[in-house]
Amino acid sequence: MDFIFIDDMRVEAHVGIFPRERATAQTLEISLTFGVPDAAAANDDISDTIRYDEVIERIRAELGQRHFNLLETLGEYVISLMLDVFGAPWVKISIAKLGIMKGVRRVGVQIERSKSP
């Protein structure tokens, strides 16, 4: 299996349980790695792979329209998009809130999932 990665994508999203987090969108940093069909490299054809530009646009659009209480739920939502909509067989995501607490640069979650055989 080949993989595509997207590192340190910045996304504005509504996530959190505290009033200050619910009041306005905050910047999240998302890193995503996902499996793609081997046919993409073998055939040198964009139609055989998952287009990272479409993934980025879709994630930004979806996260801009929803509120999540937990980063874990947001992560599972993005993973579902990748597995169910884009057809990735395997996905790993890392999501971080930036500067959310004094003296802490990033707080976040990592989740890894694959399609059931």
Residue frames as a rotation matrix with the C-alpha (Angstrom) as fourth column:
MET 1
0.585 0.811 0.000 0.00
0.811 -0.585 0.000 0.00
0.000 0.000 -1.000 0.00
ASP 2
-0.508 -0.651 0.565 1.20
0.625 -0.729 -0.278 3.49
0.593 0.212 0.777 -0.84
PHE 3
0.127 0.497 -0.859 0.47
0.936 -0.346 -0.061 6.49
-0.327 -0.796 -0.509 1.38
ILE 4
-0.038 -0.088 0.995 -0.22
0.413 -0.908 -0.065 10.17
0.910 0.409 0.071 0.94
PHE 5
-0.144 0.003 -0.990 0.46
0.979 -0.145 -0.143 12.53
-0.144 -0.989 0.017 3.82
ILE 6
0.301 0.252 0.920 -0.71
0.278 -0.946 0.168 16.05
0.912 0.205 -0.354 4.58
ASP 7
-0.225 -0.509 -0.831 1.34
0.942 0.103 -0.318 17.68
0.247 -0.855 0.456 7.35
ASP 8
-0.631 -0.137 -0.764 0.40
0.592 -0.722 -0.359 20.60
-0.502 -0.679 0.537 9.58
MET 9
-0.468 0.599 0.649 -2.70
0.541 -0.387 0.747 21.70
0.699 0.701 -0.143 7.68
ARG 10
-0.955 0.197 -0.224 -4.29
0.059 -0.610 -0.790 24.67
-0.292 -0.768 0.570 9.43
VAL 11
-0.452 0.887 0.098 -8.08
0.527 0.177 0.831 24.56
0.720 0.427 -0.547 9.70
GLU 12
-0.787 0.348 0.509 -10.56
-0.584 -0.687 -0.433 26.88
0.199 -0.638 0.744 11.39
ALA 13
-0.385 0.647 -0.659 -13.04
0.264 0.761 0.593 24.78
0.885 0.054 -0.463 13.36
HIS 14
0.060 0.515 0.855 -15.56
-0.855 -0.416 0.310 25.02
0.516 -0.749 0.415 16.17
VAL 15
0.208 -0.056 -0.977 -14.46
0.260 0.966 0.000 22.53
0.943 -0.254 0.215 18.79
GLY 16
-0.834 -0.550 0.050 -14.53
0.047 -0.160 -0.986 22.49
0.550 -0.820 0.160 22.55
ILE 17
-0.047 0.815 -0.577 -16.72
0.843 0.342 0.415 22.47
0.536 -0.467 -0.703 25.63
PHE 18
-0.410 -0.173 -0.896 -15.67
0.763 -0.603 -0.233 25.71
-0.500 -0.779 0.379 27.31
PRO 19
0.599 0.743 -0.299 -17.57
0.485 -0.633 -0.603 28.96
-0.638 0.216 -0.739 26.58
ARG 20
0.158 -0.614 -0.773 -14.47
-0.511 -0.721 0.468 30.60
-0.845 0.321 -0.428 25.08
GLU 21
-0.825 -0.466 0.321 -14.13
-0.030 0.603 0.797 27.65
-0.564 0.648 -0.511 22.68
ARG 22
-0.207 0.849 0.486 -17.80
0.870 0.387 -0.305 27.69
-0.447 0.360 -0.819 21.73
ALA 23
0.358 0.387 -0.850 -17.81
0.179 -0.922 -0.345 31.43
-0.916 -0.028 -0.399 21.03
THR 24
0.532 -0.264 -0.805 -15.52
-0.784 -0.512 -0.351 31.42
-0.319 0.818 -0.479 18.03
ALA 25
0.942 -0.264 -0.210 -13.65
0.097 0.809 -0.580 29.13
0.322 0.525 0.787 15.68
GLN 26
0.528 -0.842 0.111 -10.12
-0.496 -0.200 0.845 28.21
-0.689 -0.501 -0.524 16.61
THR 27
0.300 -0.533 -0.792 -7.17
-0.887 0.151 -0.437 27.16
0.352 0.833 -0.427 14.52
LEU 28
0.733 -0.119 0.670 -6.41
-0.215 0.894 0.393 23.45
-0.646 -0.432 0.629 14.55
GLU 29
-0.179 -0.814 -0.552 -3.34
-0.974 0.068 0.217 21.77
-0.139 0.576 -0.805 13.14
ILE 30
0.712 0.500 0.493 -4.14
-0.389 0.866 -0.315 18.53
-0.584 0.032 0.811 11.35
SER 31
-0.485 -0.774 -0.407 -1.72
-0.852 0.315 0.417 15.95
-0.195 0.550 -0.812 10.00
LEU 32
0.559 0.773 0.299 -3.21
-0.567 0.620 -0.543 13.13
-0.605 0.134 0.785 7.98
THR 33
-0.698 -0.662 -0.273 -1.74
-0.674 0.479 0.562 10.01
-0.241 0.576 -0.781 6.37
PHE 34
0.344 0.875 0.341 -3.91
-0.575 0.483 -0.660 7.72
-0.743 0.031 0.669 4.28
GLY 35
-0.456 -0.463 0.760 -3.49
0.205 0.776 0.596 4.68
-0.866 0.428 -0.258 2.10
VAL 36
0.192 0.462 -0.866 -4.03
-0.827 -0.398 -0.396 4.85
-0.528 0.792 0.306 -1.64
PRO 37
0.902 0.207 0.379 -4.31
-0.005 0.883 -0.470 2.15
-0.432 0.422 0.797 -4.29
ASP 38
-0.074 -0.974 0.214 -1.04
0.221 0.193 0.956 0.83
-0.972 0.118 0.201 -5.71
ALA 39
0.253 0.258 0.933 -2.57
0.936 0.179 -0.303 1.34
-0.245 0.950 -0.196 -9.15
ALA 40
0.941 0.112 -0.319 -1.94
0.073 -0.989 -0.132 5.09
-0.331 0.101 -0.938 -8.89
ALA 41
0.160 -0.965 -0.208 1.84
-0.560 -0.262 0.786 4.69
-0.813 -0.009 -0.582 -9.09
ALA 42
-0.319 -0.286 0.904 1.66
0.390 0.829 0.400 1.76
-0.864 0.480 -0.153 -11.50
ASN 43
0.222 0.549 0.806 -0.56
0.960 0.020 -0.278 3.59
-0.169 0.836 -0.523 -13.99
ASP 44
-0.805 -0.543 -0.241 0.68
0.525 -0.840 0.136 7.16
-0.276 -0.017 0.961 -13.37
ASP 45
-0.447 0.768 0.458 -2.96
0.362 -0.313 0.878 8.25
0.818 0.558 -0.138 -13.51
ILE 46
-0.881 0.098 0.463 -4.58
-0.404 -0.662 -0.631 10.77
0.245 -0.743 0.623 -11.14
SER 47
0.070 0.996 -0.055 -7.92
-0.839 0.088 0.538 8.98
0.540 0.009 0.841 -11.42
ASP 48
0.260 -0.040 -0.965 -6.39
0.182 0.983 0.008 5.93
0.948 -0.178 0.263 -9.66
THR 49
-0.686 -0.580 -0.439 -5.54
0.556 -0.029 -0.831 7.81
0.469 -0.814 0.342 -6.47
ILE 50
0.441 0.732 -0.519 -7.13
0.895 -0.398 0.200 9.98
-0.061 -0.553 -0.831 -3.79
ARG 51
0.059 -0.406 0.912 -6.60
0.519 -0.768 -0.376 13.62
0.853 0.495 0.166 -4.64
TYR 52
-0.412 -0.305 -0.858 -5.11
0.911 -0.156 -0.382 15.48
-0.017 -0.939 0.342 -1.70
ASP 53
-0.973 0.100 0.206 -6.45
-0.068 -0.985 0.156 18.82
0.218 0.138 0.966 -2.97
GLU 54
-0.129 0.987 -0.094 -10.00
-0.227 0.063 0.972 17.45
0.965 0.147 0.216 -2.79
VAL 55
0.062 0.070 -0.996 -9.35
0.831 0.548 0.090 16.00
0.552 -0.833 -0.024 0.67
ILE 56
-0.805 -0.454 -0.382 -8.08
0.591 -0.676 -0.440 19.35
-0.059 -0.580 0.813 1.99
GLU 57
-0.786 0.561 0.260 -10.99
-0.365 -0.761 0.537 21.31
0.499 0.327 0.802 0.50
ARG 58
0.063 0.871 -0.488 -13.56
0.073 0.484 0.872 18.84
0.995 -0.090 -0.033 1.86
ILE 59
-0.166 -0.196 -0.966 -12.10
0.937 0.273 -0.216 18.78
0.306 -0.942 0.139 5.37
ARG 60
-0.967 -0.226 -0.117 -11.99
0.250 -0.926 -0.284 22.58
-0.044 -0.304 0.952 5.56
ALA 61
-0.542 0.832 0.121 -15.57
-0.436 -0.401 0.805 22.87
0.718 0.384 0.580 4.30
GLU 62
0.148 0.631 -0.762 -16.95
0.355 0.685 0.636 20.18
0.923 -0.365 -0.123 6.62
LEU 63
-0.294 -0.341 -0.893 -15.19
0.944 0.046 -0.328 21.43
0.153 -0.939 0.308 9.75
GLY 64
-0.985 -0.060 0.163 -16.26
0.056 -0.998 -0.026 24.99
0.164 -0.017 0.986 9.04
GLN 65
-0.347 0.937 0.037 -19.93
-0.458 -0.204 0.865 23.97
0.818 0.284 0.500 9.20
ARG 66
0.441 0.504 -0.743 -20.04
0.286 0.706 0.648 21.87
0.851 -0.499 0.167 12.39
HIS 67
0.126 -0.421 0.898 -19.33
-0.908 -0.414 -0.066 22.06
0.399 -0.807 -0.434 16.09
PHE 68
0.254 -0.149 -0.956 -17.63
0.229 0.969 -0.090 19.22
0.940 -0.196 0.280 17.94
ASN 69
0.935 0.051 0.350 -17.30
-0.325 -0.272 0.906 19.01
0.141 -0.961 -0.238 21.70
LEU 70
0.540 -0.733 0.413 -14.25
-0.088 0.439 0.894 16.74
-0.837 -0.519 0.173 21.54
LEU 71
-0.082 -0.684 -0.725 -11.22
-0.947 -0.174 0.271 16.49
-0.311 0.708 -0.633 19.27
GLU 72
-0.759 -0.179 0.625 -11.75
-0.127 0.984 0.128 12.72
-0.638 0.018 -0.770 19.36
THR 73
0.196 0.924 0.329 -15.19
0.415 0.226 -0.881 13.11
-0.889 0.309 -0.339 17.75
LEU 74
0.593 -0.076 -0.802 -13.82
-0.608 -0.695 -0.383 15.53
-0.528 0.715 -0.458 15.17
GLY 75
-0.478 -0.871 -0.118 -11.06
-0.781 0.359 0.511 13.04
-0.403 0.336 -0.851 14.35
GLU 76
-0.545 0.358 0.758 -13.49
0.284 0.930 -0.235 10.17
-0.788 0.087 -0.609 13.94
TYR 77
0.569 0.778 -0.267 -15.59
0.054 -0.359 -0.932 12.36
-0.821 0.516 -0.246 11.63
VAL 78
0.260 -0.563 -0.785 -12.60
-0.911 -0.412 -0.006 13.09
-0.320 0.716 -0.620 9.37
ILE 79
-0.752 -0.544 0.373 -11.59
-0.426 0.832 0.354 9.44
-0.503 0.108 -0.858 9.39
SER 80
-0.046 0.826 0.562 -15.12
0.366 0.537 -0.760 8.46
-0.930 0.171 -0.327 8.33
LEU 81
0.674 0.215 -0.707 -14.87
-0.477 -0.605 -0.638 10.89
-0.565 0.767 -0.305 5.42
MET 82
-0.215 -0.879 -0.427 -11.59
-0.946 0.079 0.313 9.32
-0.242 0.471 -0.848 4.36
LEU 83
-0.806 -0.102 0.584 -12.76
-0.108 0.994 0.024 5.71
-0.583 -0.044 -0.812 4.67
ASP 84
-0.126 0.907 0.402 -16.33
0.538 0.403 -0.740 6.07
-0.833 0.123 -0.539 3.42
VAL 85
0.756 0.452 -0.474 -16.29
-0.069 -0.665 -0.743 9.00
-0.651 0.595 -0.472 0.99
PHE 86
0.347 -0.713 -0.609 -12.75
-0.920 -0.385 -0.074 8.93
-0.182 0.586 -0.790 -0.39
GLY 87
0.920 0.147 -0.363 -12.28
-0.255 0.929 -0.269 5.16
0.298 0.340 0.892 -0.16
ALA 88
-0.077 -0.981 0.176 -8.99
-0.844 -0.030 -0.535 5.15
0.530 -0.190 -0.826 1.75
PRO 89
0.349 0.198 -0.916 -8.24
0.098 0.964 0.246 1.70
0.932 -0.176 0.317 3.17
TRP 90
0.153 -0.411 -0.899 -6.25
0.980 0.179 0.086 3.09
0.126 -0.894 0.430 6.14
VAL 91
0.398 0.032 0.917 -6.08
0.119 -0.993 -0.017 6.50
0.910 0.116 -0.399 7.85
LYS 92
-0.066 -0.399 -0.915 -4.03
0.998 -0.006 -0.069 8.05
0.022 -0.917 0.398 10.63
ILE 93
0.362 0.257 0.896 -4.85
0.310 -0.940 0.144 11.53
0.879 0.226 -0.420 11.89
SER 94
-0.412 -0.444 -0.796 -3.27
0.911 -0.228 -0.344 13.86
-0.028 -0.867 0.498 14.40
ILE 95
0.299 0.577 0.760 -5.24
0.463 -0.784 0.414 16.93
0.835 0.228 -0.501 15.50
ALA 96
-0.428 -0.512 -0.745 -3.93
0.903 -0.198 -0.383 19.65
0.049 -0.836 0.547 17.79
LYS 97
0.850 0.517 0.097 -5.32
0.484 -0.842 0.239 22.77
0.205 -0.157 -0.966 19.39
LEU 98
-0.096 -0.944 0.316 -2.67
0.684 -0.293 -0.667 25.49
0.723 0.152 0.674 19.38
GLY 99
-0.815 -0.402 0.417 -1.83
0.038 -0.755 -0.654 27.59
0.579 -0.517 0.630 22.43
ILE 100
0.136 0.987 -0.084 -4.95
0.118 0.068 0.991 26.50
0.984 -0.145 -0.107 24.28
MET 101
0.888 0.091 -0.451 -3.24
0.449 0.040 0.892 26.49
0.099 -0.995 -0.005 27.70
LYS 102
0.757 -0.628 0.180 -0.53
-0.646 -0.761 0.058 28.66
0.101 -0.161 -0.982 29.17
GLY 103
-0.047 -0.926 0.375 2.90
-0.862 0.228 0.454 27.12
-0.505 -0.302 -0.808 28.71
VAL 104
-0.127 0.070 0.989 1.62
0.273 0.962 -0.033 24.41
-0.954 0.266 -0.141 26.34
ARG 105
-0.773 -0.266 -0.576 2.23
-0.423 -0.460 0.780 24.73
-0.472 0.847 0.243 22.60
ARG 106
-0.383 0.629 -0.677 -0.18
-0.701 0.279 0.656 22.05
0.602 0.725 0.334 21.41
VAL 107
-0.551 0.328 0.768 -2.76
-0.455 0.653 -0.605 19.67
-0.700 -0.683 -0.210 22.88
GLY 108
-0.132 0.513 -0.848 -4.30
-0.985 0.029 0.170 17.00
0.112 0.858 0.501 20.70
VAL 109
0.388 0.332 0.860 -5.22
-0.390 0.904 -0.173 13.47
-0.835 -0.268 0.481 19.74
GLN 110
-0.612 -0.457 -0.645 -4.00
-0.789 0.308 0.531 10.81
-0.044 0.834 -0.550 17.34
ILE 111
0.280 0.743 0.608 -6.32
-0.467 0.659 -0.590 8.21
-0.839 -0.119 0.532 15.86
GLU 112
-0.735 -0.475 -0.484 -5.65
-0.665 0.364 0.652 5.36
-0.133 0.801 -0.584 13.44
ARG 113
0.158 0.834 0.529 -8.33
-0.385 0.546 -0.744 3.31
-0.909 -0.086 0.408 11.69
SER 114
-0.902 -0.314 -0.296 -8.65
-0.390 0.298 0.871 0.94
-0.185 0.902 -0.391 8.74
LYS 115
-0.003 0.910 -0.414 -11.53
-0.948 0.129 0.289 -0.52
0.317 0.394 0.863 6.79
SER 116
0.142 0.148 0.979 -12.84
-0.584 0.811 -0.038 -3.82
-0.799 -0.567 0.201 8.04
PRO 117
-0.831 -0.543 -0.120 -11.67
-0.421 0.473 0.774 -6.72
-0.364 0.694 -0.621 5.85
